[in-house]
Amino acid sequence: MTLSGKAAIVTGASSGIGEATAFALAKAGANVALAARRTERLEELKTRIENETNAKAIVVKTDVTDKAAVEMLAAKTKEAFGSIDILVNNAGVMLLSHIKNDLIDEWTRMVDVNIKGVLHGIHAVLPTMLEQNTGHIINISSVAGHEVTRTSTVYSATKYAVRALSMGLEKEFSTTGLRVTNISPGAVESELREHITDEEVRSNLGNKKRTLLHADDIANAIVYAVSQPEYVNVNEIIVRPKLNY
């Protein structure tokens, strides 16, 4: 299916997977609403999209934990492009820690961004997508939503929740024109690790040598999913780095 003229919203578009996905969608022909809090980065991405692709882009400062802000994001996207065809629920935080260190404010932050933020996105686009009887919701989970480590307890809980939301949405709207895809990336080279404050976790991550995916690898998976014929629903994609044994 061609993406030419389609309208996409990408949250967390100021860096990493979100930035790469927004550019990849634009390169494939979609007009893109760039959503994040760091608007200076979004403006740079908007310029790049308009200089290097044939797509249009708008910048919408958005905190996904704010329901009204996400509703405004959806409204501005529809006003600019006439429809909302794709939502990439990408905004997320990965604040790994040991439960014994009791970083409860960080646990709450992950729940607010990783779960409530996804729900706000779904809430904001569903009326338009149902009215159109077409649309594609992409939820970014994680391999941490399939496996739990000693330091990913709360983060994994939020990403398991994202997978559950994806599965429920797919079932609820299976007889409509809406499609839902859950994307579970493995370790991706990004700034997420820089936000970890638990010193035990930071030191252990620093000692590990691992192969990391690039943000483009996930962006390519997303473009693949949304480009399938309308009768094809790619329910879930897990993308892991290849292990060198």
C-alpha positions as CSV (number, residue, x, y, z in Angstrom):
1,M,0.0,0.0,0.0
2,T,1.4,3.4,-0.9
3,L,1.9,5.9,1.9
4,S,1.7,8.9,-0.5
5,G,-0.6,11.5,1.0
6,K,-1.2,9.6,4.2
7,A,-1.1,11.5,7.5
8,A,1.1,10.1,10.3
9,I,1.6,11.2,13.9
10,V,4.9,10.2,15.5
11,T,5.3,10.9,19.3
12,G,8.8,11.1,20.7
13,A,10.0,12.4,17.3
14,S,12.8,14.5,18.6
15,S,15.4,11.7,18.8
16,G,16.1,8.0,18.4
17,I,13.4,5.7,17.0
18,G,10.8,8.5,16.7
19,E,13.1,10.7,14.7
20,A,14.1,7.9,12.4
21,T,10.5,6.7,11.9
22,A,9.2,10.2,11.1
23,F,11.9,10.6,8.4
24,A,11.3,7.1,7.0
25,L,7.6,7.7,6.8
26,A,8.1,11.0,5.0
27,K,10.6,9.4,2.6
28,A,7.9,6.8,1.8
29,G,5.4,9.6,1.0
30,A,3.5,10.3,4.3
31,N,3.0,13.7,5.7
32,V,4.1,13.7,9.3
33,A,3.1,15.5,12.6
34,L,6.2,15.6,14.7
35,A,5.4,15.5,18.4
36,A,7.7,15.9,21.4
37,R,8.6,18.4,24.0
38,R,11.9,19.5,22.5
39,T,10.6,21.7,19.6
40,E,14.1,22.9,18.5
41,R,14.9,19.3,17.5
42,L,11.6,18.9,15.8
43,E,12.1,22.0,13.8
44,E,15.4,20.7,12.6
45,L,13.8,17.4,11.6
46,K,10.9,19.3,9.8
47,T,13.5,21.2,7.7
48,R,15.3,17.9,6.9
49,I,12.0,16.3,5.8
50,E,11.0,19.2,3.6
51,N,14.4,19.5,2.1
52,E,15.0,15.8,1.4
53,T,11.6,14.3,0.8
54,N,8.4,15.3,-1.0
55,A,6.4,15.2,2.2
56,K,5.1,17.9,4.5
57,A,5.7,18.1,8.2
58,I,4.3,20.1,11.1
59,V,5.7,20.5,14.6
60,V,3.5,20.2,17.6
61,K,4.9,20.5,21.1
62,T,3.4,17.7,23.0
63,D,3.8,16.1,26.4
64,V,2.1,12.7,26.0
65,T,1.3,12.6,29.8
66,D,-1.1,15.6,29.1
67,K,-4.3,14.3,27.6
68,A,-5.4,17.8,26.4
69,A,-2.0,18.2,24.6
70,V,-2.4,14.9,22.8
71,E,-5.9,15.8,21.8
72,M,-4.6,19.1,20.4
73,L,-1.9,17.1,18.5
74,A,-4.6,15.0,16.8
75,A,-6.7,18.1,16.0
76,K,-3.8,20.0,14.5
77,T,-2.8,16.9,12.4
78,K,-6.3,16.6,11.0
79,E,-6.5,20.3,10.3
80,A,-3.1,20.3,8.5
81,F,-3.5,17.1,6.5
82,G,-7.2,16.3,6.4
83,S,-7.0,12.9,8.1
84,I,-5.1,10.8,10.6
85,D,-4.0,7.6,9.0
86,I,-1.1,6.4,11.2
87,L,-0.3,6.9,14.8
88,V,3.2,5.8,16.0
89,N,3.0,5.7,19.8
90,N,6.7,5.9,20.4
91,A,7.3,8.3,23.3
92,G,8.7,6.4,26.2
93,V,11.3,6.3,29.0
94,M,13.5,3.5,30.2
95,L,14.5,4.2,33.8
96,L,16.0,0.8,34.8
97,S,16.6,0.3,38.5
98,H,16.7,-2.2,41.3
99,I,13.4,-2.2,43.2
100,K,15.3,-2.2,46.5
101,N,16.6,1.3,45.6
102,D,13.0,2.6,45.8
103,L,13.1,5.1,43.0
104,I,9.3,5.4,43.1
105,D,9.2,8.8,41.3
106,E,10.8,7.1,38.3
107,W,8.4,4.2,38.5
108,T,5.5,6.7,38.3
109,R,7.2,8.5,35.5
110,M,7.4,5.3,33.4
111,V,3.7,4.5,34.1
112,D,2.7,8.1,33.1
113,V,4.7,8.1,29.8
114,N,4.8,4.5,28.7
115,I,1.2,3.5,29.6
116,K,-0.9,6.7,30.0
117,G,0.9,8.3,27.1
118,V,0.0,5.4,24.8
119,L,-3.6,5.5,26.0
120,H,-3.8,9.3,25.4
121,G,-2.6,8.7,21.8
122,I,-5.2,6.0,21.2
123,H,-7.9,8.1,22.7
124,A,-7.0,11.1,20.6
125,V,-7.0,9.4,17.2
126,L,-9.7,6.8,17.5
127,P,-12.7,9.0,16.7
128,T,-11.2,10.1,13.4
129,M,-9.9,6.6,12.5
130,L,-13.3,5.1,13.2
131,E,-15.1,7.8,11.2
132,Q,-12.8,7.1,8.3
133,N,-13.0,3.4,8.9
134,T,-9.3,3.2,8.2
135,G,-6.2,3.8,10.3
136,H,-3.1,2.1,11.7
137,I,-1.9,2.3,15.3
138,I,1.7,1.3,15.9
139,N,2.6,0.8,19.6
140,I,6.2,0.7,20.5
141,S,6.7,-1.9,23.2
142,S,10.1,-3.7,23.8
143,V,11.7,-7.1,24.2
144,A,11.4,-6.1,27.9
145,G,7.7,-6.6,27.4
146,H,8.5,-10.3,26.7
147,E,11.3,-10.9,29.2
148,V,12.0,-9.4,32.6
149,T,15.5,-8.8,34.0
150,R,16.6,-8.0,37.5
151,T,16.7,-4.3,36.8
152,S,13.7,-4.0,34.3
153,T,10.9,-4.9,36.7
154,V,8.8,-1.7,36.4
155,Y,9.9,-0.9,32.9
156,S,9.0,-4.4,31.7
157,A,5.6,-4.0,33.5
158,T,4.9,-0.9,31.4
159,K,6.0,-2.6,28.2
160,Y,3.9,-5.7,28.9
161,A,1.0,-3.3,29.3
162,V,1.7,-1.8,25.9
163,R,1.6,-5.3,24.4
164,A,-1.7,-6.1,26.1
165,L,-3.2,-2.8,24.8
166,S,-2.1,-3.8,21.3
167,M,-3.6,-7.2,21.5
168,G,-6.9,-5.9,22.9
169,L,-7.1,-3.2,20.3
170,E,-6.4,-5.7,17.5
171,K,-9.2,-7.9,18.7
172,E,-11.7,-5.1,19.3
173,F,-11.3,-3.5,15.9
174,S,-10.6,-6.6,13.8
175,T,-13.9,-6.3,11.9
176,T,-13.3,-2.6,11.1
177,G,-10.8,-0.8,8.8
178,L,-8.4,-0.2,11.7
179,R,-5.1,-2.1,12.0
180,V,-2.8,-2.4,15.0
181,T,0.8,-3.5,15.2
182,N,3.0,-4.0,18.2
183,I,6.7,-3.4,17.7
184,S,9.1,-4.8,20.2
185,P,12.7,-3.5,19.7
186,G,15.7,-5.1,21.3
187,A,18.6,-2.9,22.5
188,V,18.8,0.2,20.3
189,E,21.5,2.8,20.2
190,S,19.7,5.8,21.7
191,E,19.8,8.3,24.5
192,L,17.5,6.3,26.7
193,R,20.4,4.8,28.7
194,E,21.6,8.3,29.6
195,H,18.5,8.9,31.7
196,I,19.1,6.0,34.0
197,T,20.0,7.3,37.5
198,D,20.5,4.0,39.4
199,E,24.3,3.9,39.7
200,E,24.4,0.1,40.1
201,V,22.6,-0.2,36.8
202,R,24.7,2.4,35.0
203,S,27.9,0.8,36.0
204,N,26.8,-2.7,34.9
205,L,25.6,-1.3,31.5
206,G,29.0,0.4,31.1
207,N,30.8,-2.9,31.6
208,K,28.7,-4.8,29.0
209,K,29.8,-5.1,25.4
210,R,26.7,-5.7,23.3
211,T,25.6,-5.3,19.7
212,L,23.0,-2.5,19.4
213,L,20.4,-1.9,16.8
214,H,20.1,1.4,15.0
215,A,17.0,3.5,15.1
216,D,16.6,3.0,11.4
217,D,16.2,-0.7,11.9
218,I,13.0,-0.1,13.9
219,A,11.9,2.6,11.5
220,N,12.2,0.2,8.6
221,A,10.0,-2.4,10.5
222,I,7.3,0.3,11.0
223,V,7.3,1.3,7.4
224,Y,7.0,-2.3,6.4
225,A,4.0,-2.8,8.7
226,V,2.1,0.2,7.5
227,S,2.8,-0.4,3.9
228,Q,1.1,-3.8,3.7
229,P,-2.1,-4.2,1.7
230,E,-5.3,-3.2,3.6
231,Y,-6.3,-6.9,4.1
232,V,-2.9,-7.7,5.9
233,N,-2.5,-6.9,9.5
234,V,1.0,-7.4,10.9
235,N,0.2,-7.9,14.6
236,E,3.6,-8.0,16.1
237,I,7.2,-7.5,15.1
238,I,10.2,-8.3,17.4
239,V,13.5,-6.9,16.2
240,R,16.6,-8.0,18.1
241,P,20.3,-7.4,17.4
242,K,22.1,-10.5,16.1
243,L,24.1,-12.2,18.8
244,N,27.7,-13.0,18.0
245,Y,28.4,-16.3,19.9
